[in-house]
Amino acid sequence: MRTHTPFIRTVVLLTAALLGAAGCAGHESGGTGAPAAPRTVGPVAGCGPGSWTDPADLAPDRKAARCDKGAPAPRPLAKKRKITVATGTLSAEYVAPLQVAVAKGEFAKEGLDVELKVLPTPDALPLLAKGDVDAQWAAPEAAVMNGVNGGFDIKWVAGNFSPDPTSKSGLWVRLKDGESADHVEMAGRKLGTMIGKGSVIAYPMDTSLKKHGGGLDRISFQQLGSADVLTALQNGGVDSAWLLDPIWRKVDGDRKYAFLGGQPVGEPLGGLLFGPTLLNEDPDAGVAFLRAYIRTVNTYFAGDYKSDPGFVAELAKLLKTDEATLRSTPSMRMDWEIRKGTTDRLQQAYADAGVSKGTPVPETKAVDRAMYAEAVGHKL
């Protein structure tokens, strides 16, 4: 039952928040209040055709959307605005664009005073739904989708990253006699992970398991601390494990282990979630936030950012990690766009795992690409 405890706790907190938020004025969810007035979208200097890609393009080698360095240019708000962003960690590399945007003053150029606040997802989500925090750097996990189904005005408004094709962050298994990476029987095995079945990682994990006779409903989970996952795999406490960057380096090349698959290349599974404040009450601030985030990606993370030793040193200080550790894995492909159908695929995995029930949330209710489109001058 330990695997399900965080999920159950999230559902309880979400239910309480929903009851508390039901009577709050100005927090109408999409479809329950008057439609917002259409916003004016015009061309943005430095953001040409390459600043938008077709959401239906799922090709692994798709080029991520990009503007010129320094674009889109700041458009400071008339009045300074404080924004609180909840994040589960400040040390993971996928949080680096937010850290850099704060450190380099990109948010400040927009008239935003941004605070990054470390909060576990179960604690942050109800606060986001009620408007007590403005945004969350997380993912459309099962608890989020169940909350949206329950009436919460929360939407996924921007992506974060997809892995480099050479990355082997993902599902690793300890091979039995006669097995190889091409033939592994996963049904009945025990999988060690920091991530419960309600996480977005359930989607790529389910895909990899099904290729090898498994599936989320055919394996058992053992939830472990971040420092214990690799140890449990190596000492036989679990048969398989989801290993993150750069931990997988410890077993890569060892014939006793095989890599079965990771996050789909070219498909971000997380990023920015906005609550009612930035979606409805102050969309100008929401667009300004995304403009600063996108500008940060274009300026500092446009390509192989780890090829610059000076920038790697900066990142290591911001993330409070070792430079050598940061250099040991390839650069992530930072990507603010959201692919079509990702939330559908995620919800199918949640259903397979037994942590999501009821009618799936349609993408139109869970995803809003309008703000990042406006930031780069793309008319939907």
C-alpha positions as CSV (number, residue, x, y, z in Angstrom):
1,M,0.0,0.0,0.0
2,R,3.0,2.3,0.4
3,T,2.9,2.9,-3.4
4,H,-0.6,4.4,-3.3
5,T,-0.2,6.5,-0.1
6,P,0.9,9.8,-1.8
7,F,-1.9,9.4,-4.4
8,I,-4.6,8.8,-1.8
9,R,-3.3,11.8,0.2
10,T,-3.5,14.0,-2.9
11,V,-7.1,12.9,-3.6
12,V,-8.1,13.8,0.0
13,L,-6.5,17.2,-0.2
14,L,-8.0,17.9,-3.6
15,T,-11.4,17.0,-2.4
16,A,-11.1,19.3,0.6
17,A,-9.7,22.1,-1.6
18,L,-12.6,21.7,-4.1
19,L,-15.1,22.0,-1.3
20,G,-13.4,25.1,0.0
21,A,-13.0,26.7,-3.5
22,A,-16.5,26.1,-4.7
23,G,-17.8,29.4,-3.4
24,C,-14.8,31.5,-4.4
25,A,-15.7,34.3,-6.8
26,G,-13.7,34.7,-10.0
27,H,-12.4,31.1,-10.1
28,E,-14.7,29.8,-12.8
29,S,-13.3,26.8,-14.7
30,G,-13.5,26.6,-18.4
31,G,-17.1,26.0,-19.5
32,T,-18.7,27.1,-16.2
33,G,-18.4,30.9,-16.6
34,A,-18.6,33.5,-19.3
35,P,-15.9,32.9,-22.0
36,A,-12.9,35.1,-21.8
37,A,-12.7,37.9,-24.3
38,P,-10.4,37.0,-27.3
39,R,-6.9,38.4,-26.9
40,T,-5.0,40.3,-29.6
41,V,-2.1,38.3,-31.0
42,G,0.4,40.0,-33.3
43,P,3.8,39.2,-34.8
44,V,6.7,39.0,-32.4
45,A,10.2,40.1,-33.5
46,G,12.7,37.2,-33.5
47,C,10.0,34.5,-33.4
48,G,9.4,33.3,-37.0
49,P,7.8,30.1,-38.4
50,G,10.2,28.0,-36.3
51,S,8.8,29.3,-33.1
52,W,5.7,27.0,-33.5
53,T,5.5,23.4,-34.5
54,D,2.4,21.4,-35.3
55,P,1.2,19.7,-32.0
56,A,0.3,16.6,-34.0
57,D,3.9,16.1,-35.1
58,L,5.2,13.3,-32.9
59,A,8.3,12.5,-34.8
60,P,11.2,11.8,-32.4
61,D,13.6,13.9,-34.6
62,R,11.2,16.9,-34.7
63,K,13.1,20.2,-34.2
64,A,11.9,21.9,-31.0
65,A,10.3,25.3,-31.5
66,R,12.8,28.2,-31.2
67,C,13.0,31.9,-31.5
68,D,16.2,34.0,-31.9
69,K,18.4,34.5,-28.9
70,G,16.9,37.1,-26.6
71,A,13.4,36.7,-28.1
72,P,10.6,37.2,-27.4
73,A,11.6,40.6,-26.0
74,P,10.3,41.7,-22.6
75,R,7.0,43.6,-22.5
76,P,6.9,44.8,-18.8
77,L,3.6,44.9,-17.1
78,A,2.2,48.3,-16.0
79,K,2.3,47.2,-12.4
80,K,4.8,44.8,-10.8
81,R,3.3,41.4,-10.0
82,K,4.5,38.8,-7.5
83,I,4.1,35.2,-8.7
84,T,4.7,32.1,-6.5
85,V,5.6,28.9,-8.4
86,A,5.6,25.6,-6.5
87,T,8.1,23.0,-7.5
88,G,8.9,19.6,-6.0
89,T,12.7,20.3,-6.2
90,L,15.2,23.0,-7.1
91,S,18.1,20.6,-7.8
92,A,16.8,18.7,-10.8
93,E,18.1,19.7,-14.2
94,Y,14.6,20.1,-15.7
95,V,14.0,23.0,-13.3
96,A,17.1,24.8,-14.6
97,P,15.3,27.2,-17.0
98,L,13.3,28.6,-14.1
99,Q,16.4,28.9,-11.9
100,V,18.2,30.7,-14.7
101,A,15.3,32.9,-15.5
102,V,15.3,34.1,-11.9
103,A,19.1,34.4,-11.7
104,K,19.4,36.3,-15.0
105,G,16.5,38.6,-14.3
106,E,14.4,37.4,-17.2
107,F,11.2,37.4,-15.0
108,A,12.1,40.8,-13.6
109,K,12.3,42.3,-17.1
110,E,8.6,41.5,-17.4
111,G,7.7,43.2,-14.2
112,L,7.4,39.9,-12.4
113,D,8.8,39.1,-8.9
114,V,8.9,35.3,-9.1
115,E,9.4,33.1,-6.0
116,L,10.2,29.4,-6.5
117,K,8.8,27.5,-3.5
118,V,9.6,23.9,-2.8
119,L,6.4,22.0,-2.1
120,P,5.6,18.3,-2.6
121,T,2.9,17.9,-5.3
122,P,0.3,16.6,-2.9
123,D,0.7,19.8,-0.9
124,A,1.0,22.2,-3.8
125,L,-1.9,21.0,-5.9
126,P,-4.8,22.1,-3.6
127,L,-3.1,25.5,-3.2
128,L,-2.9,25.9,-6.9
129,A,-6.6,25.0,-7.3
130,K,-7.6,27.6,-4.8
131,G,-5.2,30.3,-6.2
132,D,-3.0,30.4,-3.1
133,V,0.0,29.6,-5.4
134,D,-0.1,30.9,-9.0
135,A,1.7,28.1,-10.9
136,Q,3.2,24.7,-10.4
137,W,6.2,23.3,-12.2
138,A,5.0,19.7,-12.3
139,A,3.0,17.5,-14.7
140,P,-0.5,16.4,-15.5
141,E,-0.4,13.5,-13.1
142,A,-3.3,11.3,-12.2
143,A,-4.2,13.5,-9.2
144,V,-4.2,16.6,-11.5
145,M,-6.5,15.0,-14.1
146,N,-8.9,13.7,-11.4
147,G,-9.0,17.2,-9.9
148,V,-9.8,18.7,-13.3
149,N,-12.5,16.1,-13.7
150,G,-13.8,17.3,-10.3
151,G,-14.1,20.9,-11.4
152,F,-10.7,22.4,-10.7
153,D,-9.6,25.2,-13.0
154,I,-6.1,23.9,-13.6
155,K,-4.5,23.6,-17.1
156,W,-1.2,22.5,-18.5
157,V,0.1,25.6,-20.3
158,A,3.7,24.8,-21.3
159,G,6.1,21.8,-21.6
160,N,9.5,21.4,-20.0
161,F,11.8,18.9,-21.8
162,S,12.2,15.7,-23.6
163,P,15.3,13.5,-23.3
164,D,18.3,13.4,-25.6
165,P,18.1,10.4,-27.9
166,T,21.3,9.0,-26.3
167,S,19.9,9.2,-22.7
168,K,19.1,6.0,-21.0
169,S,17.1,7.4,-18.1
170,G,14.3,5.0,-17.7
171,L,13.4,1.3,-17.1
172,W,16.4,-1.0,-16.3
173,V,16.1,-4.7,-15.4
174,R,18.5,-7.2,-13.9
175,L,18.7,-10.0,-16.5
176,K,18.1,-13.6,-15.6
177,D,20.0,-16.5,-17.3
178,G,19.2,-16.7,-21.0
179,E,17.7,-13.2,-21.1
180,S,18.9,-10.3,-23.2
181,A,17.7,-6.7,-23.8
182,D,15.6,-8.0,-26.7
183,H,13.9,-10.7,-24.7
184,V,13.0,-10.1,-21.1
185,E,9.9,-11.5,-19.3
186,M,8.7,-8.7,-17.1
187,A,5.4,-10.2,-15.8
188,G,5.6,-10.9,-12.1
189,R,8.7,-8.9,-11.4
190,K,9.2,-6.3,-8.7
191,L,10.0,-2.8,-9.8
192,G,11.7,-0.3,-7.5
193,T,10.9,3.4,-8.1
194,M,10.5,6.7,-6.4
195,I,7.5,7.3,-8.6
196,G,4.0,5.9,-7.9
197,K,1.5,4.6,-10.4
198,G,-0.1,8.0,-10.6
199,S,3.0,9.7,-12.1
200,V,3.4,10.7,-15.7
201,I,6.2,8.2,-15.9
202,A,3.5,5.5,-15.8
203,Y,3.0,6.1,-19.5
204,P,6.5,5.3,-20.8
205,M,6.9,2.6,-18.1
206,D,3.7,0.9,-19.2
207,T,4.8,1.1,-22.9
208,S,8.2,-0.5,-22.1
209,L,6.6,-3.2,-19.9
210,K,4.1,-4.2,-22.5
211,K,6.9,-4.8,-25.0
212,H,8.2,-7.5,-22.6
213,G,5.1,-9.3,-21.5
214,G,4.4,-7.0,-18.6
215,G,2.2,-4.0,-18.0
216,L,1.5,-1.9,-14.9
217,D,-1.1,-4.4,-13.8
218,R,1.3,-7.4,-14.1
219,I,4.2,-6.2,-11.9
220,S,4.5,-5.3,-8.3
221,F,5.9,-2.0,-7.1
222,Q,8.3,-1.1,-4.2
223,Q,8.5,2.6,-3.5
224,L,12.0,3.6,-2.5
225,G,14.0,6.7,-1.6
226,S,16.1,8.2,-4.3
227,A,19.3,6.9,-2.8
228,D,17.9,3.3,-2.5
229,V,16.6,2.5,-6.0
230,L,20.0,1.6,-7.5
231,T,21.1,-0.3,-4.4
232,A,17.9,-2.4,-4.4
233,L,18.4,-3.3,-8.0
234,Q,22.1,-4.2,-7.5
235,N,21.6,-6.3,-4.4
236,G,18.5,-8.2,-5.6
237,G,15.9,-6.4,-3.5
238,V,14.0,-5.6,-6.7
239,D,14.2,-7.1,-10.2
240,S,13.9,-3.8,-12.1
241,A,14.0,0.0,-11.5
242,W,13.4,3.3,-13.0
243,L,16.8,5.0,-13.0
244,L,17.1,8.8,-13.5
245,D,20.0,10.9,-14.8
246,P,22.8,10.3,-14.0
247,I,22.2,7.2,-11.9
248,W,21.8,4.9,-14.9
249,R,25.5,5.5,-15.7
250,K,26.3,3.1,-12.8
251,V,24.9,0.1,-14.7
252,D,25.3,1.2,-18.3
253,G,27.7,-1.3,-20.0
254,D,27.3,-4.0,-17.3
255,R,26.0,-7.1,-19.1
256,K,23.9,-8.1,-16.0
257,Y,21.5,-5.2,-16.7
258,A,19.5,-4.1,-19.7
259,F,17.8,-0.8,-20.6
260,L,14.2,-1.3,-21.8
261,G,13.1,2.2,-22.6
262,G,12.5,5.7,-21.2
263,Q,10.5,8.8,-21.9
264,P,9.5,9.2,-25.5
265,V,11.9,11.4,-27.4
266,G,10.3,14.7,-28.5
267,E,7.4,14.5,-26.1
268,P,7.5,16.6,-22.9
269,L,5.5,15.0,-20.1
270,G,5.5,17.9,-17.7
271,G,6.1,21.6,-17.3
272,L,3.9,24.5,-16.2
273,L,0.5,24.2,-14.6
274,F,-1.5,27.4,-14.2
275,G,-4.4,27.8,-11.7
276,P,-7.3,30.3,-11.8
277,T,-5.3,33.4,-11.1
278,L,-3.1,33.3,-14.2
279,L,-5.7,31.6,-16.4
280,N,-8.6,34.0,-15.7
281,E,-7.8,36.8,-13.3
282,D,-4.5,38.0,-14.6
283,P,-3.7,36.4,-18.0
284,D,-1.4,39.3,-18.9
285,A,0.9,38.1,-16.1
286,G,0.5,34.5,-17.3
287,V,1.7,35.5,-20.8
288,A,4.5,37.6,-19.3
289,F,5.7,34.6,-17.3
290,L,5.7,32.3,-20.4
291,R,7.4,35.0,-22.4
292,A,10.3,35.1,-19.9
293,Y,10.4,31.3,-19.7
294,I,10.5,31.0,-23.5
295,R,13.1,33.7,-23.8
296,T,15.3,31.9,-21.3
297,V,15.1,28.7,-23.3
298,N,16.0,30.5,-26.5
299,T,18.9,32.4,-24.9
300,Y,20.5,29.8,-22.7
301,F,19.1,26.3,-23.6
302,A,18.6,26.5,-27.4
303,G,21.0,23.6,-28.1
304,D,23.7,21.6,-26.5
305,Y,24.1,23.9,-23.5
306,K,26.5,21.6,-21.8
307,S,29.1,22.3,-24.4
308,D,29.8,25.6,-22.6
309,P,31.9,24.8,-19.5
310,G,31.2,28.3,-18.0
311,F,27.4,27.7,-18.3
312,V,27.7,24.2,-16.8
313,A,29.6,25.7,-13.9
314,E,26.7,28.3,-13.4
315,L,24.1,25.6,-13.6
316,A,26.0,23.4,-11.1
317,K,25.9,26.3,-8.6
318,L,22.2,27.0,-9.2
319,L,21.2,23.4,-8.9
320,K,23.7,22.7,-6.0
321,T,25.1,19.7,-7.8
322,D,28.6,18.5,-8.9
323,E,29.8,19.8,-12.3
324,A,31.2,16.4,-13.3
325,T,27.8,14.8,-12.5
326,L,26.0,17.4,-14.6
327,R,28.4,16.9,-17.5
328,S,28.0,13.1,-17.3
329,T,24.6,13.1,-19.1
330,P,23.6,14.7,-22.4
331,S,21.8,18.1,-22.5
332,M,18.1,17.8,-22.2
333,R,16.0,19.2,-25.1
334,M,14.1,22.0,-23.4
335,D,10.8,22.4,-25.1
336,W,7.9,24.7,-24.1
337,E,5.4,23.1,-26.5
338,I,2.8,20.4,-25.7
339,R,2.2,17.5,-28.1
340,K,-1.3,16.5,-29.2
341,G,-2.7,13.5,-27.3
342,T,-0.2,13.4,-24.5
343,T,-2.9,13.7,-21.8
344,D,-4.9,11.0,-23.5
345,R,-2.0,8.6,-23.4
346,L,-1.2,9.5,-19.8
347,Q,-4.8,8.8,-18.8
348,Q,-4.8,5.5,-20.5
349,A,-1.7,4.5,-18.4
350,Y,-3.4,5.8,-15.2
351,A,-6.4,3.6,-16.1
352,D,-4.2,0.6,-16.7
353,A,-2.5,1.2,-13.3
354,G,-5.9,1.5,-11.6
355,V,-5.4,5.0,-10.2
356,S,-7.8,6.9,-12.5
357,K,-11.5,6.2,-12.8
358,G,-14.4,7.7,-14.7
359,T,-14.5,9.5,-18.0
360,P,-11.2,10.7,-19.3
361,V,-10.6,14.4,-19.3
362,P,-10.6,15.7,-22.9
363,E,-7.5,17.5,-24.0
364,T,-9.4,20.8,-24.5
365,K,-10.2,20.8,-20.8
366,A,-6.7,19.9,-19.6
367,V,-4.4,21.8,-22.0
368,D,-4.1,25.4,-23.0
369,R,-1.6,26.3,-25.7
370,A,-3.0,29.8,-26.2
371,M,-0.6,31.6,-23.8
372,Y,2.6,30.3,-25.2
373,A,1.3,30.8,-28.7
374,E,0.6,34.5,-27.9
375,A,4.1,34.8,-26.4
376,V,5.7,33.9,-29.8
377,G,3.1,35.6,-31.9
378,H,1.3,32.6,-33.3
379,K,-2.5,32.8,-33.9
380,L,-4.3,29.6,-33.1
